[in-house]
Amino acid sequence: MNSRVFSSVKNLLFCLCLAALSALLVLRLRQEPVALPPAPSAWDQLFQTAQAEPSLTGAAIGFCLLDAQGQVVFERQGNTAFIPASTLKTLTTATALEKWGPDFRIQTSLRSSTPLKNGVITGDVILIGGADPMLSLADLESWAKTLKQKGLRQITGRIIGKGDLLTGSIFDDFWNWGDIGNGYGSGVSGLNLEHNRFTAGFRAGTAEGDKATLLGTFPEVPGVRWIQEVTTGPKGSGDGIVIHGGERTQTLHFRGTVPLKDGEFQVTGAVPDPELFAAHHLCEILIQQGISVEGKATTLTELRETKLPLPEAKEELLSHASPPLIEIITSIHETSDNHETECLYRLLALHENKAADIVIRDHWRARGLEFIGLRMEDGCGLARADFIRPLDLAKLQHLALTGPHGSVYRDSLLGSDDGQLRWKGGAMSGVRSYTGSVKAASGAEFTFALMVNHFTDGQAVSALRDKVMAALRGL
């Protein structure tokens, strides 16, 4: 099974990963733009026509368009707070970029309780996380090779995962029970490996209603037993699996359906104990490289709970830096990854020793944006208790694009082929949102936010989005 496969249809729909949606939008943007003067009457007509559609009659539709000076050109319910889904991520990414700069990197270190001497560490090895969301199995493999080259042959103690940099639950309090076992809802620890996700493979039964077969998981998730209740759904029904888990749980439930088909069907799940997951795989990789490890893989949390002595991490074996911040932000904007965003969000709080939403409010207040009606229960938009006004979301884009790192922020957003339109989208059931910028023929840059809540027909929202985007390109 491919260790780099971490996407699924569920991740597309509920992880707010909008690659397919964005690809469709790019294709539509290749068409000739529909000229629409930026007059309020023309915009009014566009939204009145949309709201008159039976499938959107009861929906809440908000829109705000700002000119190059950040002044309102047109707004419709721009002062009403909406559920933003993944467009909320831009508050986290833009704040982190302005505070830390595009070259900022997150550090992870590997230390030992005693020095490496004559090829032996007589003690424990401690993996100390810095909340890097991009740490991978390939990184651990590289570390093991480096340590072997340094002459390491034996570790007499344990491999200990230390992820206590971030305190509290690895899951947000407002994430749904149906989210936290699935890959798009993977937890956030001070120590994260492979986005704290695993891939599970299933084979459908021979007929609808038959029990599906769990083929296995990769990477291995230590200390977990699986309860497999997945059955076979109709052909073409897609991913109907929900994984029910929880923080440090020892039981994961697979429920729902996989489509009737030949071959393997894959879904992505959330690792319940990120510290143990990372320590376990580092231990396994060291052994694969021919380095003997006499102790077991464990965690700082487990040692504290069992009142075992905590080793002092005295000797640095190696240090690892994450990719530059702008690469992480570009990944967030392209894939809408919740885990990557939440790592940045929690680090914002850690660096300034106050709640992350307060850090964000304070930063943009100093830049002239006073958020009204903003509620941030997380930094990624997975919580349905998140709210923001279209006006403030559009203003945030204006300030980020005209700020000290405006050009790199602009380039990190998804874009049309000609670069005229840049955006970040968000989607969950009953919620669609889009925010970004458009360059007019005059060269002036407008910023916008389109937010739609409480609808039942996604195709109607997509049609409205296409009309708005075409109108923006006609400015």
Long-range contacts (C-beta under 8 A, 24 or more apart in sequence): 1-199, 1-201, 1-216, 1-218, 1-266, 2-199, 3-137, 3-194, 3-218, 3-219, 5-199, 5-266, 5-268, 6-183, 6-194, 6-195, 6-197, 6-199, 6-268, 7-268, 8-183, 8-239, 8-266, 8-267, 8-268, 9-238, 9-239, 10-182, 10-183, 10-184, 10-239, 10-241, 10-242, 10-267, 10-268, 11-182, 11-183, 11-184, 11-268, 13-427, 13-428, 13-429, 14-179, 14-182, 14-184, 14-428, 14-429, 15-182, 15-183, 15-184, 15-185, 15-336, 15-337, 15-338, 16-85, 16-86, 16-184, 16-336, 16-338, 16-380, 16-381, 16-382, 16-426, 16-427, 16-428, 17-184, 17-335, 17-336, 17-337, 18-86, 18-336, 18-425, 18-426, 18-427, 19-334, 19-335, 21-425, 21-427, 22-414, 22-425, 24-462, 25-423, 25-425, 25-465, 25-466, 25-469, 26-414, 26-416, 26-417, 28-466, 28-469, 28-470, 29-416, 29-417, 29-421, 29-469, 29-473, 30-416, 30-417, 31-470, 33-470, 33-473, 33-474, 34-467, 34-470, 34-471, 34-473, 34-474, 35-474, 36-470, 36-471, 36-474, 36-475, 38-65, 38-73, 38-74, 38-446, 38-475, 40-73, 40-74, 42-471, 43-74, 43-76, 43-471, 44-74, 44-76, 46-467, 46-468, 46-471, 47-76, 50-460, 50-463, 50-464, 50-467, 53-460, 55-455, 55-456, 55-457, 55-459, 55-460, 56-452, 56-455, 56-457, 56-460, 56-461, 56-464, 58-454, 58-455, 59-452, 59-453, 59-454, 59-455, 59-461, 60-451, 60-452, 60-453, 60-454, 61-451, 61-452, 61-464, 62-389, 62-390, 62-449, 62-450, 62-451, 62-452, 63-390, 63-448, 63-449, 63-450, 63-451, 63-468, 64-389, 64-390, 64-391, 64-393, 64-394, 64-448, 64-449, 65-394, 65-446, 65-447, 65-448, 65-472, 66-394, 66-395, 66-398, 66-446, 66-447, 66-448, 67-444, 67-446, 68-444, 68-445, 68-446, 70-395, 70-398, 70-399, 70-402, 70-447, 72-391, 73-446, 75-390, 75-391, 77-390, 78-389, 78-390, 78-391, 78-394, 78-449, 79-372, 79-373, 79-389, 79-391, 80-373, 80-389, 80-390, 81-373, 81-374, 81-375, 81-387, 81-388, 81-389, 82-387, 82-388, 82-389, 82-390, 82-433, 82-451, 82-452, 82-453, 83-384, 83-386, 83-387, 83-431, 83-433, 83-451, 83-453, 84-381, 84-386, 84-387, 84-388, 84-393, 84-426, 84-431, 84-433, 84-451, 85-381, 85-426, 85-427, 85-428, 85-431, 85-432, 85-433, 86-336, 86-380, 86-381, 86-424, 86-425, 86-426, 86-427, 86-433, 87-381, 87-388, 87-393, 87-424, 87-425, 87-426, 87-433, 87-434, 87-435, 87-449, 87-451, 88-376, 88-378, 88-379, 88-380, 88-381, 88-386, 88-388, 88-426, 89-332, 89-333, 89-336, 89-341, 89-379, 89-380, 89-381, 89-424, 89-426, 90-333, 90-393, 90-396, 90-397, 90-400, 90-424, 90-435, 91-360, 91-376, 91-379, 91-388, 91-396, 92-341, 92-344, 92-345, 92-348, 92-356, 92-360, 92-379, 92-380, 93-329, 93-332, 93-333, 93-341, 93-344, 93-409, 93-412, 94-396, 94-399, 94-400, 94-403, 94-409, 95-348, 95-359, 95-360, 95-363, 95-364, 96-325, 96-329, 96-344, 96-347, 96-348, 97-325, 97-326, 97-329, 97-400, 97-405, 97-408, 97-409, 98-363, 98-400, 98-403, 98-404, 98-405, 99-348, 99-351, 99-363, 100-325, 101-325, 101-405, 102-324, 102-325, 102-326, 102-329, 102-405, 102-408, 103-324, 103-325, 103-326, 104-324, 104-325, 105-321, 105-322, 105-323, 105-324, 105-325, 106-130, 106-131, 106-132, 106-133, 106-321, 106-322, 106-343, 106-347, 107-132, 107-319, 107-320, 107-321, 107-322, 108-132, 108-135, 108-191, 108-319, 108-320, 108-321, 108-322, 109-316, 109-318, 109-319, 109-320, 110-143, 110-316, 110-317, 110-318, 110-319, 110-320, 111-313, 111-314, 111-315, 111-316, 111-317, 112-155, 112-313, 112-314, 112-315, 112-317, 113-157, 113-311, 113-312, 113-313, 113-314, 113-315, 114-314, 114-315, 115-314, 115-315, 116-150, 116-151, 116-152, 116-315, 116-317, 119-151, 119-152, 119-153, 119-154, 120-152, 120-153, 120-154, 120-155, 120-156, 121-152, 121-154, 121-155, 121-156, 121-157, 122-156, 122-157, 123-155, 123-156, 123-157, 123-311, 124-155, 124-157, 124-158, 124-159, 124-160, 124-295, 124-311, 125-155, 125-157, 125-158, 125-159, 125-160, 125-282, 125-317, 126-160, 126-162, 126-300, 126-311, 126-313, 127-159, 127-160, 127-161, 127-162, 127-191, 127-278, 127-279, 127-282, 128-162, 128-191, 128-313, 129-161, 129-162, 129-163, 129-165, 129-189, 129-190, 129-191, 129-192, 129-275, 129-278, 130-165, 130-190, 130-322, 131-165, 131-166, 131-188, 131-189, 131-190, 131-191, 131-192, 131-343, 131-346, 131-347, 131-350, 132-192, 132-320, 132-322, 132-343, 133-188, 133-192, 133-195, 133-322, 133-328, 133-337, 133-339, 133-340, 133-342, 133-343, 133-344, 134-322, 134-323, 134-328, 134-331, 134-340, 135-191, 135-192, 135-193, 135-194, 135-278, 135-320, 135-322, 136-193, 136-194, 137-193, 137-194, 137-219, 137-281, 137-285, 139-320, 140-193, 140-281, 140-282, 140-285, 141-285, 141-289, 143-282, 143-285, 143-318, 143-320, 144-282, 144-285, 144-286, 144-288, 144-289, 144-291, 145-289, 146-318, 147-286, 147-289, 147-291, 147-317, 147-318, 148-289, 148-290, 148-291, 152-291, 153-290, 153-291, 153-292, 154-291, 154-292, 154-294, 155-286, 155-291, 155-292, 155-293, 155-294, 155-295, 156-294, 156-295, 157-294, 157-295, 157-311, 158-293, 158-295, 158-296, 158-297, 158-298, 159-279, 159-280, 159-282, 159-283, 159-286, 159-293, 159-295, 159-296, 159-297, 159-298, 160-279, 160-297, 160-298, 160-299, 160-300, 160-303, 160-311, 161-191, 161-274, 161-275, 161-276, 161-277, 161-278, 161-279, 161-282, 161-297, 161-298, 161-299, 161-300, 162-190, 162-191, 162-275, 162-299, 162-300, 162-313, 163-189, 163-190, 163-191, 163-192, 163-274, 163-275, 163-278, 163-299, 163-300, 163-301, 164-190, 164-300, 164-301, 165-190, 165-191, 165-350, 166-190, 166-346, 166-350, 169-247, 170-196, 170-247, 170-274, 171-246, 171-247, 172-342, 172-377, 172-378, 172-382, 172-383, 173-377, 174-377, 174-378, 174-383, 174-384, 174-385, 174-386, 175-378, 175-382, 175-383, 176-384, 177-244, 178-242, 178-244, 179-382, 180-245, 180-246, 180-247, 180-270, 181-242, 181-243, 181-244, 181-245, 181-246, 181-252, 181-253, 181-269, 181-270, 182-242, 182-243, 182-267, 182-268, 182-269, 182-270, 183-267, 183-268, 183-269, 183-270, 184-268, 184-338, 184-382, 185-270, 185-338, 185-382, 186-270, 186-271, 186-338, 186-339, 187-247, 187-270, 187-271, 187-272, 187-274, 188-339, 188-342, 188-343, 188-346, 189-274, 189-275, 191-274, 191-275, 191-278, 192-274, 192-278, 192-339, 192-343, 193-271, 193-274, 193-277, 193-278, 193-281, 194-219, 195-337, 195-339, 195-340, 196-270, 196-271, 196-274, 196-277, 196-339, 197-268, 197-269, 197-270, 197-271, 197-339, 198-268, 198-269, 198-271, 199-266, 199-267, 199-268, 199-269, 200-243, 200-254, 200-266, 200-267, 200-268, 200-269, 201-264, 201-265, 201-266, 202-230, 202-241, 202-254, 202-258, 202-264, 202-265, 202-266, 202-267, 203-263, 203-264, 203-265, 204-232, 204-258, 204-259, 204-260, 204-261, 204-265, 205-231, 205-232, 205-260, 206-232, 207-232, 207-260, 208-232, 208-233, 208-234, 208-260, 212-257, 212-258, 212-265, 214-254, 215-264, 217-269, 219-277, 219-281, 220-280, 220-281, 220-284, 221-252, 221-269, 221-271, 221-272, 221-277, 222-273, 222-276, 222-277, 222-280, 222-297, 223-250, 223-273, 223-276, 224-249, 224-250, 224-251, 224-252, 224-272, 225-250, 225-251, 225-252, 226-251, 226-252, 226-253, 226-254, 227-251, 227-252, 227-253, 227-254, 228-254, 229-253, 229-254, 229-255, 230-254, 230-255, 230-256, 230-257, 230-258, 231-256, 231-257, 232-257, 232-258, 232-259, 232-260, 233-257, 233-258, 233-259, 233-260, 234-259, 234-260, 235-259, 235-260, 235-261, 239-265, 239-267, 241-267, 243-267, 243-269, 243-270, 245-269, 245-270, 245-272, 246-272, 247-272, 247-273, 248-272, 248-273, 248-301, 273-299, 275-299, 275-300, 275-301, 276-302, 326-408, 326-412, 329-409, 329-412, 330-411, 330-412, 333-412, 333-413, 333-414, 333-424, 334-414, 336-424, 336-425, 336-426, 338-380, 338-381, 338-382, 341-379, 341-380, 342-378, 342-379, 342-380, 344-379, 345-378, 345-379, 345-380, 346-379, 348-379, 364-396, 364-399, 367-399, 367-403, 368-399, 369-395, 369-396, 369-399, 381-426, 382-428, 384-428, 384-431, 390-449, 390-450, 390-451, 391-449, 393-433, 393-435, 393-449, 393-451, 394-435, 394-447, 394-448, 394-449, 395-447, 396-435, 397-435, 397-436, 397-437, 397-447, 397-448, 397-449, 398-437, 398-447, 401-437, 401-445, 401-447, 410-437, 413-437, 416-473, 420-473, 421-469, 421-472, 421-473, 430-454, 430-455, 430-456, 432-458, 432-461, 432-462, 432-465, 434-465, 434-468, 434-469, 438-472, 438-473, 438-475, 440-475, 441-475, 446-472, 446-475, 448-472
